[in-house]
Amino acid sequence: MSHVVVDPVTRIEGHLRIEAEVDGGVVRDAWSSSTMFRGIELILQGRDPRDAWAFTQRICGVCTTVHAITSIRAVENAIGATPPPNARLLRNLIIASQCVQDHVVHFYHLHALDWVDIVSALSADPAKTSSLAESISDWPKSSTKYFAGVRDRVKGFVDRGQLGPFANAYWGHPAYKLPPEANLMAVAHYLEALEWQRDFIRMHAVLGGKNPHLQSFLVGGMATPIDPDQQASINVGTIAGLRELVASAKEFVTKVYIPDLLAVASFYKDWAGHGAGVGNYMVYGEYPEDDGRQPALYLPSGIIRAKNLATVERLDPAKITEYVTHSWYDYGGGDEKGLHPASGETKPNYTGPKPPYERLDTAKKYSWLKAPRYDGQPMEVGPLSRMLVAYASGHPRVKELVGAVLAKLNVGPAALFSTLGRVAARGIETQVLAEKMGDWLDALTTNMANHDLRIHDTSKWDPSSWPADCTGAGFHEAPRGALGHWVHIKDGAIANYQCIVPSTWNAGPRDGPGKRGPYEEALIGTPVADPEKPIEILRTIHSFDPCMACGVHVVDAGKRELARVRVL
């Protein structure tokens, strides 16, 4: 029996520790621990609800827009504000572009190195790499000369000792299966994706004023003006520029990302049998298609239990609770119970060892993450959950793409419930959203042509129009999964605020009854060839795309100054 500790898990946002018991080359038990504390909920108490989105956006330096839109929705739900159609369309474009960029970055820059051996790429034949690339796509950058240049560029890094992000990895590990030519192709596209994502996310600068922390959100709508006749507004020229960015996304996803995903997955089909996890999937739904209080959603909400795709259960947020039995928090009424987030508590109580430590005391509290549950059950959230619910709900484009991917890999639907399934689902969702953004641009253009330029509902902006005591919940499908914010407003100020983020759902510890969280359960049965180099553990954990900066955050309980930043 080997006790494996991976701390920190790298190529993620924030600090995550995984401990696992490996026996006979297989993980028999596992524990997930986040080693940071988030205090945003405490910071928000007493503040103006209209400002909450700007604070929650700082929970993470990557997942910024997701907390902004969720916070806005929570406050709007509490005070009864309804954004006009143009605000809905602008929001859809912003959050969809965030998701497309985030998924591409995850595949190439956070997850690919679990499957791609950079050192092996140095021995690749550029001519054979060119033949491979041309056999799967008509992407123009596929010549022998191009791949020879990439190989020489990487070799130059190696010779100068400037490996950068490639420096610390398990190169040469027996779990790597790609031939050198496939590795070289993937390395080339890793570098191309760096350039592409930088250009594509200019959509946020156009629609949000800047990136990553957008400035254009408002309770009741948006602060981004649209007017075909005004230079300083979203006008016809701006729309044309946005169309070019959307077209570039469709091209890159269709001709690079998806072909690479399928090419890599074809060598790792055995991973369709690993990483299944809890088998329960939760989706809030996303991308409102109309302007009612309960709008139709392009990606539907729902619950799937026990991998049963024949039944999609209606989502009931009242069934959500959070446990702190194994979390470094206290609930006043006892830590064995679960609390609904509307009445949730954030009372830090660290009782663990002082870092660095060899092992967690997993019989007690061992994580800064709480343990969310739906109807008492752990739920996986994220792209896989969204695509499963959409597939089982009959979403036409999702069904078509899922079927095509399964056919290309020659595997059945059961393969979706796996580490490989998460990788595939993320690519499918990226394709779906890259295609859909054009429809929202068309609708925005039509509204402008009809001189409907409304972007904000001012009727609820004045706090005197709000109920003296009200509560609200905002939901969003962030790239990493179901995100919820709950706010209690009293006399125009925030009385209580709670967030349950995707990585809290997925990375949380055991609950009161002792049920494992999704990360922990997904690792059970994972093969580990070398406990000293547990790349297999990283493959499954990275397939969830962890963001611990969202799950927890840093605050000094003594309110001492931690840092001072000078703005030049």
FILO-720671 format. One line per field, with one value per residue (C-alpha): residue in one letter; y, z negated, x negated. Coordinates in steps of 0.1 Angstrom, whole numbers, padded with zeros to 4 digits, always signed. Last residue first. Example, Ala and Ser with C-alpha at 12.3 -4.5 7.8 and 13.67 -1.06 7.14 Angstrom:
BEGIN
rest S_A $
c2 -0011_-0045 $
c3 -0071_-0078 $
c1 -0137_-0123 $
//
This chain:
BEGIN
rest L_V_R_V_R_A_L_E_R_K_G_A_D_V_V_H_V_G_C_A_M_C_P_D_F_S_H_I_T_R_L_I_E_I_P_K_E_P_D_A_V_P_T_G_I_L_A_E_E_Y_P_G_R_K_G_P_G_D_R_P_G_A_N_W_T_S_P_V_I_C_Q_Y_N_A_I_A_G_D_K_I_H_V_W_H_G_L_A_G_R_P_A_E_H_F_G_A_G_T_C_D_A_P_W_S_S_P_D_W_K_S_T_D_H_I_R_L_D_H_N_A_M_N_T_T_L_A_D_L_W_D_G_M_K_E_A_L_V_Q_T_E_I_G_R_A_A_V_R_G_L_T_S_F_L_A_A_P_G_V_N_L_K_A_L_V_A_G_V_L_E_K_V_R_P_H_G_S_A_Y_A_V_L_M_R_S_L_P_G_V_E_M_P_Q_G_D_Y_R_P_A_K_L_W_S_Y_K_K_A_T_D_L_R_E_Y_P_P_K_P_G_T_Y_N_P_K_T_E_G_S_A_P_H_L_G_K_E_D_G_G_G_Y_D_Y_W_S_H_T_V_Y_E_T_I_K_A_P_D_L_R_E_V_T_A_L_N_K_A_R_I_I_G_S_P_L_Y_L_A_P_Q_R_G_D_D_E_P_Y_E_G_Y_V_M_Y_N_G_V_G_A_G_H_G_A_W_D_K_Y_F_S_A_V_A_L_L_D_P_I_Y_V_K_T_V_F_E_K_A_S_A_V_L_E_R_L_G_A_I_T_G_V_N_I_S_A_Q_Q_D_P_D_I_P_T_A_M_G_G_V_L_F_S_Q_L_H_P_N_K_G_G_L_V_A_H_M_R_I_F_D_R_Q_W_E_L_A_E_L_Y_H_A_V_A_M_L_N_A_E_P_P_L_K_Y_A_P_H_G_W_Y_A_N_A_F_P_G_L_Q_G_R_D_V_F_G_K_V_R_D_R_V_G_A_F_Y_K_T_S_S_K_P_W_D_S_I_S_E_A_L_S_S_T_K_A_P_D_A_S_L_A_S_V_I_D_V_W_D_L_A_H_L_H_Y_F_H_V_V_H_D_Q_V_C_Q_S_A_I_I_L_N_R_L_L_R_A_N_P_P_P_T_A_G_I_A_N_E_V_A_R_I_S_T_I_A_H_V_T_T_C_V_G_C_I_R_Q_T_F_A_W_A_D_R_P_D_R_G_Q_L_I_L_E_I_G_R_F_M_T_S_S_S_W_A_D_R_V_V_G_G_D_V_E_A_E_I_R_L_H_G_E_I_R_T_V_P_D_V_V_V_H_S_M $
c2 +0536_+0519_+0509_+0477_+0473_+0438_+0418_+0447_+0434_+0426_+0402_+0375_+0379_+0369_+0345_+0328_+0294_+0276_+0303_+0302_+0265_+0263_+0227_+0218_+0185_+0166_+0180_+0157_+0126_+0132_+0143_+0110_+0092_+0112_+0097_+0099_+0084_+0061_+0046_+0028_+0042_+0028_+0047_+0025_+0052_+0086_+0096_+0092_+0117_+0142_+0138_+0142_+0111_+0102_+0101_+0108_+0143_+0151_+0139_+0166_+0191_+0191_+0187_+0208_+0233_+0234_+0245_+0274_+0277_+0313_+0328_+0364_+0377_+0410_+0429_+0465_+0483_+0479_+0441_+0422_+0384_+0371_+0337_+0330_+0298_+0284_+0251_+0241_+0247_+0269_+0288_+0277_+0305_+0308_+0338_+0335_+0362_+0374_+0403_+0426_+0463_+0455_+0475_+0508_+0529_+0511_+0531_+0510_+0491_+0511_+0517_+0486_+0488_+0482_+0496_+0504_+0491_+0512_+0484_+0481_+0479_+0452_+0432_+0436_+0423_+0393_+0385_+0388_+0363_+0339_+0342_+0332_+0298_+0282_+0289_+0277_+0243_+0237_+0246_+0223_+0194_+0201_+0201_+0170_+0151_+0158_+0150_+0117_+0108_+0110_+0089_+0087_+0095_+0061_+0046_+0062_+0036_+0038_+0038_+0070_+0086_+0071_+0085_+0119_+0120_+0110_+0136_+0162_+0153_+0150_+0184_+0200_+0187_+0191_+0160_+0163_+0134_+0151_+0185_+0168_+0149_+0179_+0201_+0174_+0168_+0205_+0210_+0197_+0164_+0160_+0145_+0133_+0146_+0161_+0180_+0181_+0207_+0197_+0228_+0236_+0247_+0210_+0184_+0182_+0149_+0113_+0128_+0138_+0151_+0137_+0148_+0184_+0216_+0232_+0235_+0207_+0211_+0228_+0258_+0273_+0297_+0308_+0313_+0304_+0294_+0305_+0310_+0284_+0256_+0241_+0205_+0189_+0172_+0204_+0215_+0244_+0272_+0257_+0258_+0258_+0239_+0213_+0176_+0180_+0213_+0203_+0223_+0220_+0222_+0208_+0242_+0246_+0222_+0209_+0189_+0153_+0141_+0104_+0080_+0091_+0072_+0076_+0071_+0104_+0130_+0164_+0193_+0226_+0231_+0247_+0273_+0283_+0293_+0322_+0321_+0358_+0364_+0379_+0352_+0328_+0327_+0313_+0287_+0257_+0250_+0216_+0187_+0153_+0121_+0093_+0098_+0095_+0079_+0084_+0054_+0032_+0058_+0062_+0029_+0049_+0067_+0066_+0077_+0104_+0123_+0123_+0131_+0161_+0173_+0172_+0191_+0218_+0225_+0227_+0230_+0249_+0272_+0279_+0285_+0308_+0328_+0333_+0346_+0371_+0382_+0386_+0408_+0431_+0434_+0441_+0469_+0484_+0483_+0500_+0492_+0527_+0554_+0560_+0566_+0560_+0523_+0527_+0502_+0514_+0490_+0497_+0465_+0454_+0456_+0454_+0466_+0449_+0469_+0469_+0435_+0422_+0400_+0419_+0454_+0476_+0447_+0444_+0454_+0443_+0411_+0404_+0409_+0373_+0360_+0377_+0362_+0329_+0326_+0333_+0308_+0283_+0284_+0274_+0244_+0237_+0232_+0210_+0189_+0183_+0174_+0149_+0133_+0129_+0114_+0086_+0092_+0066_+0083_+0061_+0047_+0081_+0095_+0131_+0132_+0169_+0200_+0221_+0223_+0255_+0273_+0249_+0275_+0252_+0267_+0233_+0225_+0259_+0255_+0220_+0235_+0260_+0233_+0211_+0241_+0250_+0214_+0215_+0245_+0232_+0199_+0219_+0219_+0255_+0257_+0237_+0212_+0187_+0150_+0136_+0170_+0168_+0133_+0139_+0170_+0151_+0124_+0152_+0167_+0134_+0134_+0130_+0163_+0155_+0127_+0153_+0171_+0140_+0148_+0132_+0149_+0178_+0185_+0194_+0230_+0246_+0229_+0216_+0242_+0272_+0260_+0255_+0290_+0307_+0291_+0297_+0333_+0339_+0323_+0346_+0378_+0369_+0358_+0390_+0412_+0393_+0396_+0433_+0438_+0421_+0443_+0433_+0424_+0438_+0421_+0431_+0396_+0381_+0411_+0408_+0371_+0377_+0404_+0381_+0353_+0377_+0390_+0357_+0342_+0373_+0369_+0332_+0339_+0362_+0347_+0359_+0394_+0392_+0388_+0423_+0440_+0419_+0430_+0467_+0469_+0450_+0480_+0467_+0455_+0420_+0417_+0412_+0382_+0364_+0373_+0354_+0324_+0302_+0283_+0247_+0228_+0192_+0162_+0127_+0093_+0056_+0024_+0039_+0010_-0003_-0032_-0007_+0031_+0052_+0087_+0123_+0152_+0188_+0218_+0254_+0280_+0280_+0248_+0237_+0223_+0200_+0213_+0189_+0154_+0130_+0092_+0067_+0034_+0000 $
c3 +0123_+0098_+0067_+0050_+0012_-0003_-0032_-0053_-0086_-0090_-0119_-0100_-0070_-0038_-0010_+0012_+0016_+0043_+0069_+0064_+0063_+0100_+0111_+0147_+0142_+0166_+0146_+0116_+0139_+0157_+0126_+0109_+0140_+0138_+0105_+0107_+0075_+0073_+0107_+0129_+0112_+0124_+0113_+0095_+0071_+0085_+0096_+0061_+0046_+0073_+0071_+0033_+0011_-0010_-0048_-0061_-0071_-0038_-0024_-0008_+0019_+0053_+0076_+0060_+0045_+0079_+0095_+0071_+0042_+0032_+0001_-0009_-0040_-0052_-0020_-0022_-0011_-0043_-0043_-0013_-0015_+0014_+0028_+0056_+0076_+0101_+0120_+0140_+0150_+0179_+0158_+0160_+0142_+0113_+0092_+0061_+0043_+0009_-0003_-0033_-0029_+0005_+0032_+0048_+0023_+0034_+0067_+0097_+0100_+0127_+0145_+0168_+0189_+0225_+0246_+0282_+0301_+0332_+0355_+0372_+0337_+0327_+0358_+0352_+0317_+0330_+0356_+0330_+0308_+0337_+0345_+0309_+0315_+0336_+0312_+0284_+0299_+0309_+0274_+0259_+0280_+0269_+0232_+0236_+0252_+0223_+0197_+0215_+0215_+0177_+0176_+0179_+0217_+0225_+0216_+0248_+0269_+0285_+0320_+0315_+0346_+0338_+0303_+0316_+0342_+0318_+0293_+0321_+0334_+0299_+0289_+0321_+0316_+0278_+0270_+0232_+0227_+0249_+0232_+0197_+0208_+0225_+0194_+0170_+0191_+0194_+0156_+0125_+0106_+0079_+0044_+0030_+0001_+0023_+0040_+0019_+0014_-0007_-0020_-0007_-0031_-0035_-0060_-0090_-0109_-0098_-0070_-0093_-0064_-0058_-0055_-0066_-0054_-0066_-0101_-0110_-0107_-0130_-0110_-0120_-0095_-0100_-0067_-0073_-0049_-0053_-0015_-0010_-0024_-0054_-0059_-0093_-0110_-0118_-0146_-0152_-0150_-0118_-0121_-0092_-0083_-0063_-0071_-0087_-0068_-0048_-0022_-0010_+0023_+0024_+0026_+0060_+0076_+0110_+0130_+0134_+0167_+0172_+0198_+0194_+0162_+0151_+0114_+0113_+0140_+0128_+0150_+0167_+0204_+0227_+0249_+0219_+0220_+0197_+0162_+0154_+0190_+0215_+0241_+0252_+0219_+0222_+0194_+0175_+0138_+0145_+0120_+0127_+0106_+0116_+0085_+0103_+0137_+0137_+0157_+0184_+0212_+0203_+0222_+0253_+0249_+0284_+0302_+0276_+0290_+0325_+0315_+0294_+0320_+0347_+0323_+0314_+0348_+0377_+0360_+0329_+0348_+0376_+0353_+0331_+0361_+0373_+0339_+0340_+0375_+0365_+0336_+0360_+0381_+0350_+0341_+0375_+0373_+0339_+0303_+0291_+0291_+0328_+0326_+0355_+0351_+0314_+0287_+0253_+0229_+0194_+0191_+0176_+0144_+0120_+0141_+0159_+0182_+0163_+0171_+0149_+0174_+0197_+0204_+0214_+0213_+0249_+0268_+0242_+0237_+0274_+0274_+0260_+0295_+0300_+0269_+0274_+0309_+0299_+0271_+0292_+0318_+0292_+0280_+0317_+0324_+0293_+0304_+0338_+0323_+0300_+0328_+0347_+0317_+0313_+0286_+0257_+0225_+0195_+0197_+0184_+0208_+0196_+0161_+0159_+0145_+0172_+0199_+0186_+0190_+0208_+0210_+0206_+0236_+0255_+0244_+0256_+0289_+0293_+0290_+0318_+0339_+0336_+0344_+0375_+0387_+0382_+0405_+0431_+0433_+0439_+0417_+0409_+0434_+0413_+0438_+0410_+0400_+0428_+0432_+0396_+0400_+0433_+0418_+0388_+0412_+0429_+0397_+0384_+0346_+0323_+0305_+0300_+0276_+0251_+0252_+0242_+0247_+0226_+0192_+0210_+0228_+0196_+0186_+0218_+0247_+0234_+0207_+0229_+0255_+0229_+0214_+0248_+0256_+0222_+0220_+0255_+0243_+0212_+0231_+0260_+0237_+0216_+0247_+0258_+0224_+0223_+0257_+0246_+0216_+0181_+0155_+0120_+0092_+0062_+0051_+0086_+0099_+0069_+0077_+0115_+0110_+0087_+0113_+0141_+0121_+0108_+0143_+0157_+0135_+0136_+0145_+0118_+0092_+0064_+0078_+0098_+0065_+0055_+0088_+0088_+0052_+0061_+0067_+0035_+0015_-0012_-0048_-0043_-0012_-0028_-0047_-0016_+0001_-0026_-0007_-0025_-0008_-0012_+0008_-0001_+0019_+0004_+0021_+0016_+0035_+0063_+0084_+0089_+0065_+0037_+0040_+0012_+0023_+0012_+0034_+0025_+0043_+0044_+0068_+0105_+0122_+0140_+0108_+0081_+0051_+0034_+0049_+0020_+0026_-0003_+0010_+0000 $
c1 -0009_+0014_-0006_+0005_+0002_+0002_+0015_+0027_+0041_+0078_+0070_+0089_+0066_+0084_+0075_+0100_+0118_+0137_+0131_+0093_+0096_+0104_+0102_+0106_+0127_+0104_+0075_+0084_+0087_+0054_+0036_+0042_+0029_-0003_-0011_-0050_-0063_-0033_-0044_-0019_+0012_+0045_+0076_+0100_+0113_+0101_+0136_+0150_+0126_+0130_+0168_+0171_+0171_+0201_+0194_+0230_+0219_+0202_+0168_+0147_+0155_+0136_+0166_+0193_+0168_+0151_+0183_+0189_+0213_+0215_+0231_+0241_+0258_+0271_+0263_+0277_+0308_+0327_+0321_+0308_+0301_+0280_+0275_+0249_+0248_+0223_+0229_+0199_+0163_+0170_+0196_+0232_+0250_+0274_+0285_+0305_+0325_+0336_+0357_+0362_+0372_+0386_+0369_+0381_+0362_+0331_+0332_+0322_+0354_+0372_+0339_+0341_+0309_+0297_+0325_+0315_+0346_+0341_+0354_+0320_+0304_+0327_+0319_+0282_+0285_+0305_+0279_+0251_+0270_+0273_+0236_+0228_+0244_+0217_+0189_+0212_+0219_+0183_+0170_+0197_+0184_+0148_+0157_+0178_+0149_+0125_+0152_+0160_+0123_+0123_+0154_+0192_+0192_+0178_+0212_+0226_+0208_+0173_+0160_+0140_+0155_+0189_+0188_+0177_+0205_+0232_+0221_+0222_+0256_+0271_+0256_+0270_+0306_+0310_+0330_+0332_+0308_+0282_+0287_+0284_+0253_+0238_+0243_+0230_+0199_+0193_+0193_+0211_+0208_+0233_+0230_+0264_+0285_+0312_+0284_+0252_+0224_+0194_+0175_+0141_+0114_+0104_+0094_+0118_+0117_+0111_+0090_+0062_+0041_+0007_-0029_-0025_-0040_-0019_-0005_+0019_+0057_+0082_+0090_+0123_+0138_+0174_+0192_+0228_+0256_+0292_+0298_+0270_+0292_+0275_+0263_+0262_+0232_+0214_+0238_+0262_+0236_+0220_+0183_+0158_+0126_+0144_+0150_+0184_+0189_+0220_+0237_+0274_+0293_+0328_+0344_+0326_+0351_+0339_+0364_+0352_+0338_+0347_+0335_+0299_+0296_+0260_+0270_+0290_+0294_+0306_+0318_+0313_+0313_+0287_+0305_+0326_+0363_+0368_+0382_+0388_+0394_+0369_+0363_+0335_+0317_+0282_+0277_+0290_+0286_+0270_+0265_+0250_+0250_+0226_+0204_+0171_+0166_+0128_+0117_+0132_+0133_+0096_+0090_+0097_+0064_+0048_+0081_+0085_+0054_+0067_+0102_+0091_+0067_+0095_+0118_+0093_+0077_+0102_+0135_+0124_+0100_+0125_+0155_+0134_+0121_+0157_+0167_+0138_+0147_+0183_+0172_+0155_+0186_+0207_+0183_+0187_+0224_+0224_+0216_+0213_+0186_+0189_+0227_+0251_+0257_+0264_+0256_+0244_+0225_+0236_+0256_+0289_+0309_+0280_+0252_+0223_+0199_+0166_+0151_+0123_+0103_+0105_+0115_+0145_+0170_+0183_+0151_+0126_+0145_+0146_+0108_+0109_+0103_+0069_+0053_+0070_+0055_+0019_+0017_+0037_+0009_-0017_+0004_+0011_-0025_-0029_+0000_-0014_-0048_-0031_-0012_-0045_-0063_-0036_-0011_-0009_-0021_-0014_-0050_-0063_-0090_-0083_-0068_-0066_-0084_-0101_-0074_-0059_-0092_-0116_-0144_-0174_-0191_-0192_-0156_-0142_-0161_-0146_-0112_-0119_-0135_-0104_-0082_-0102_-0101_-0064_-0061_-0084_-0065_-0033_-0003_+0005_+0035_+0060_+0075_+0080_+0075_+0053_+0034_+0022_+0009_-0008_-0025_-0036_-0051_-0070_-0081_-0096_-0093_-0123_-0118_-0081_-0090_-0103_-0069_-0050_-0013_+0014_+0011_-0005_+0028_+0047_+0038_+0024_+0041_+0074_+0079_+0070_+0095_+0122_+0116_+0118_+0151_+0165_+0155_+0170_+0202_+0203_+0198_+0221_+0249_+0245_+0247_+0278_+0295_+0287_+0302_+0334_+0341_+0329_+0356_+0353_+0374_+0354_+0341_+0339_+0320_+0296_+0290_+0287_+0261_+0241_+0242_+0231_+0202_+0191_+0189_+0173_+0142_+0133_+0097_+0084_+0106_+0128_+0123_+0156_+0173_+0164_+0175_+0207_+0216_+0217_+0255_+0260_+0246_+0223_+0231_+0217_+0197_+0163_+0177_+0189_+0155_+0136_+0123_+0097_+0069_+0057_+0082_+0083_+0094_+0092_+0088_+0093_+0084_+0063_+0049_+0013_+0018_+0026_+0027_+0041_+0046_+0040_+0048_+0039_+0053_+0041_+0054_+0062_+0050_+0019_+0004_+0017_-0002_-0005_-0001_-0004_-0004_-0002_-0014_+0000 $
//
